[in-house]
């Protein structure tokens, strides 16, 4: 009898595990959103490490293995993962998660993007004609995407559709409250120089002026001539320099010395298994740096 009960328990646990919707997120911030919306009804695997530039990864066998088992892939979109996700999907041989199927979800398709319509010319750097893909620096846009993701998960798993919707609503309320608190602390912030256009959504959210970029063109490392031009145009003004943990500090350090500004190196992705609180804490660090 004990063996029978033990076997029954193991069977029930196995059935419960199989019943989870298997989500594969391309980057940690999207993994956070999938966990926030999916709750206990999903299992989430993240493909990209948090300390790497998601523009420039390579498709790896481990990615293909995860995608092969996935029920849905949650991507940033707007061509952020164009250099590696299509190859990983092709190598996965999983028809459920191919573009155009219900198991393929791009967040960029479910919110408005800034900087849309640039020429698709590599001479202009790492451009994104569909728009700036770094919308995850705006929690309100992430909340919009959360509602869309809840709907998609509900299509795949109708038994938990109401819970997905409730989870999305909870995240949206948290985002609204957090953004309101940030805006209440920001009063005529100094301008900011970014390395890349990865925090432009946050600057727009806080109404902070972007004074320039360390990159002369998107995806092109800072050059001496470009940095000298920045110094010449910004000398005598007030601002702050912000760049991410995978971007070189040399250009930021040079600009900080020449202008007497502060420079801060900050993450733009949370940990692989990071929570909603981790996400808001990450952006809080950027807000504090901009306010200072």
Helices and strands as residue ranges (DSSP letters): H 2-19, E 21-25, H 28-38, G 39-41, E 42-46, G 54-56, H 61-68, E 72-75, H 85-92, G 95-97, E 104-106, G 107-110, G 122-124, G 135-137, H 139-156, G 158-160, H 161-185, E 191-194, G 197-199, H 200-206, E 210-213, H 224-234, E 239-244, H 250-259, E 262-266, H 276-291
